[in-house]
């Protein structure tokens, strides 16, 4: 899948993790974007201003540069990416909460119960 937000970086292939997009910023900096994380990111794009969305994308890049090896996961409980111990795992709220960008999830069950 093409993630245009990260097209400025070199996309690399990881045969061990075919479902995650992998980007290399420089020789030492690599980050993975799991599909569920990207779905969450796109959810923010639909609900925040373009400026706030750009802050989120910029923060993803900043955190990647700072930590060198990052996997952006859908959930800590079930990461889909298999990497060595040098990587840290972050969820979307690890990026958005420090920026004080919040989106309320108003999804709920059906009102048509018995």
Long-range contacts (C-beta under 8 A, 24 or more apart in sequence): 1-35, 1-38, 3-33, 3-38, 5-41, 5-57, 5-60, 6-33, 6-57, 6-61, 16-82, 17-80, 17-81, 17-82, 17-83, 19-80, 20-71, 20-80, 20-81, 23-64, 25-61, 25-64, 25-65, 28-68, 29-64, 29-65, 29-68, 29-69, 30-68, 30-69, 31-60, 31-64, 31-69, 31-70, 31-71, 31-72, 32-70, 32-71, 32-72, 32-81, 32-83, 32-87, 33-72, 34-71, 34-72, 34-73, 34-74, 34-79, 34-80, 34-81, 35-74, 35-80, 36-73, 36-74, 36-75, 36-80, 37-72, 37-73, 37-74, 37-91, 37-92, 39-74, 40-74, 40-91, 40-92, 41-92, 43-103, 44-92, 44-96, 44-101, 44-103, 47-103, 48-101, 48-103, 52-99, 52-101, 55-99, 55-101, 56-95, 56-96, 56-99, 56-101, 59-95, 59-98, 59-99, 60-95, 63-90, 63-94, 63-95
